[in-house]
Amino acid sequence: MLKPICFAIMPYGRKRTQADTAHAPGEIDFNALWDLAYVPAIQALGYEPVRADQDTGSMIVTQMLERIFYADLVLADMTIPNGNVYYEVGIRHAATRTGCVLLAADWSQPLFDVAQMRTVRYPLSTGNIDNDTAQRIQECIVPGIRALANGESPMFSAISGFPDKPEPALATTMKQQMMDLAVFQSAVRNVRQLPREERMEAAQELVKEHGVPPLMASVVFALLLLLRDSMNQKADWSKLLDFIDQLPQEYREKPEVRAQRAFAVSQTGDVQDAINQLEGLVAIAGPSAERFGLLGGRYKRLYNEETGDSKRQSRLRDKAIEYYERGMDLDFNEYYCSSNLPRLYRERNGDGDLKRAHTAAVLANAACDRAFRRGVTDEWLRPTWLALAFDDGNADLAEDLAKKVANEDVARWKIESVLADLRVSLRLVADEAQRARLSAVADGLAAQSGLENGAT
């Protein structure tokens, strides 16, 4: 008789963990994890183990979908943020009622809502899996898999009658909620189209209309971002903090909301408290390019504000560089972290810093170019590219981008942030003619954005 099949969804080869904890190894040998720990555990449970990369050549999508659907059991290792693994878990959850078990090292921080799902944890203090480590892993995962193998998929649990016979009453309710959400989103668009000086008052009226708690989680974050991007003056940031602090605890504790709260705190002037909140968030929710970018930005701000203590200033600059580097290493396509590094490297001007600045600039420009070609709708794209043009001393590109940034009606506080970076870049441009042209570009952008001072 054929044994039941267990299909494993996991990375293979040696992969970096990028985990921000002392308990995590820098790399994991996933092939050794499979060979020494998973295969014996799966066999002990009575299944035949199969993994995608055992095929000769690349497995086409159709074959992958078939195996995810027809496997008697699917195990998914969520230890590191691997896009393929998350995608395939979603397919399995929608395809079958039971038979999908998530596994992860005890120190890992899964992304997104997967963190709320039951996961079998195993100890992993070293990425080089030996027999003793593999034995400890087996001892943890065998009973865990056995206990969760018949657990119901989130899709089947959440949607009564899924997939063939959803309840009509629930479907009607959900359609009404989506209609309410569509009306709300239309109101948000209308506020965004108002003149800048009118947006904050209109945004606050929208908050009052929807109350606390708002309609649903998506409304919470939409209102939060609307308030954030309607800021006209420093005092307005306290209004965003008031909104967040009045939310129910389940919303306040969401990582996205906590990150925005820390950012708002820094905008009111308490930068160190914002750093403490962000470092706590990374410890609880795990690392991300955005969180490291926010931390790098807070340390950069303290560095720029420090004028009396040169040693402290150097330490703050090094911390900013450290966090930006970590964010860049997590995802080269996220241009925010890499775009901040060239000017910091040039200011530090240590051994190898000019080469590092060139490398970071190349990566950031490539990421911006890729985002532009892919049609990414991000208010930060052109302002970031503008700062990079200043770093390169490229007045032609800067003049073109500055016009587009002004026409895009980028939020005032974002323009202020970019102008601060342009001031730094201008000091580092050696060519006087280019520096004069770039200074005029910055002054023009400031004037068009309604700001008193340029970047000179």
Secondary structure as UniProt FT lines:
FT   STRAND          5..9
FT   STRAND          14..16
FT   TURN            22..23
FT   STRAND          27..29
FT   HELIX           30..32
FT   HELIX           33..38
FT   HELIX           39..44
FT   TURN            45..46
FT   STRAND          48..51
FT   HELIX           52..54
FT   HELIX           61..70
FT   STRAND          73..77
FT   HELIX           83..95
FT   STRAND          100..105
FT   TURN            106..107
FT   HELIX           112..116
FT   STRAND          119..122
FT   HELIX           131..148
FT   TURN            149..150
FT   HELIX           154..158
FT   TURN            160..164
FT   HELIX           168..192
FT   HELIX           196..210
FT   HELIX           217..228
FT   TURN            229..230
FT   HELIX           234..236
FT   HELIX           237..245
FT   HELIX           249..252
FT   HELIX           255..267
FT   TURN            268..269
FT   HELIX           271..285
FT   HELIX           289..305
FT   HELIX           310..330
FT   TURN            332..333
FT   HELIX           335..348
FT   TURN            351..352
FT   HELIX           353..373
FT   TURN            374..375
FT   TURN            379..380
FT   HELIX           381..392
FT   HELIX           395..407
FT   TURN            408..409
FT   HELIX           412..427
FT   HELIX           432..448
FT   TURN            449..450
//
